């Protein structure tokens, strides 16, 4: 951004900005105005939200399935965490290829193929729960690739339909995902106890086909912008703000899935299995509230960058100062609410922050590159925490989880520092809306 520290409140401000000798962004299309903030956009939001309800619901339910597989198979928790983490990592590791696919075939076809693969992966995984290689192929690869083809259209298509309510729309989309995580984690526990892991996976596969396939047909962008999906904007690496966001968000995503994997196990050490399920549902509900509330704050009071700082602060401080000392349900509940708010808000704020910093029409040129850098956090974040926990003395009870909690909180704080540096590039005024 050079020496220009400006607060960009509109797309035109960002698109016309030409600091650091970077090429100009795509010009604003006035034909889009007839579609902005209307009911057509909210239909896209509902469809994307339903797709993420199923996709993130399955992702966040893997901890419940893994805890059952640990008891019924010879697989270790660390190994099963890698199975879930690999599935999750395709959410971002394929982002560049998915961006190219969207540009070639469009949002609908990309999301449609993703929905088919998600259902197929879970359905086939139900037949290979006793074979580690089968779980990697079916859940990690087939389901994971399907999710990667789904989440990018769901995350970016709604941005093109909104200007005034862009953050809120994105928050609702990702809020549907965390609401699905809350509902499906509870459902997964009930299904596993009544029907077993195999039938739970089959039901998840059928749900993916029944919900995500029809929803994919509604995920599109305004007709006037159908050919306006930009090329990947690799030149952004010449901009300090993008480099800081690339590194900071990449580090900040390391701890995001740790609570969903550890809560079902940690809560059982504090209370009972039934309470553990309720606690996990609480975290996901808090995540839902965090995503929607963050979107509202980004649109109105704080701005995207300030909201992103707040989300990382909540995630980091709660893991560092509360989780290590949560030896009762009451204290654990406080951690669950604060951490859920922070982690949930992070997801929904990144697309909004990219749209604010670089222009909504440039999101598909920037976000795939940004998300590709998250691969290491998504793939290694939770397994590192599981590895740290495995080295601890299990006889110490909840104290054995402290090193993993410190690791999660520390990574959030490091990511926070990078986002604070980005904010300073735009404005150093404490109360500035950025």
Secondary structure by P-SEA (a helix, b strand, c coil): ccccccccccaaaaaaccccccccccccccccccccccaaaaaaaaaaaaaaaaaaaaaaaaaaaaaaaaacccccaaaaaaaaaaaaaaaccaaaaaaaaaaaccaaaaaaaaaaaaaaaaaaaaaccccaaaaaaccccaaaaaaaacccccccaaaaacccaaaaaaaaaaaaaaaaaaaaaaaaaaaaacccaaaaaaaaaaaaaacaaaaaaacccccccccccccccccccccaaaaaaaaaaaaaacccccccccaaaaaaaaccaaaaaaaaaaaaaaaaaaaaaaaaaaaccccaaaaaaaaaaaaaaaacccccccccaaaaaaaaaaaaaaaaaaaaaaaaaaaaacccccccccaaaaaaaaccccccaaaaaaaaaaacccccccccaaaaaaaaaaaaaaaaaaaaaaaaaacccccccc
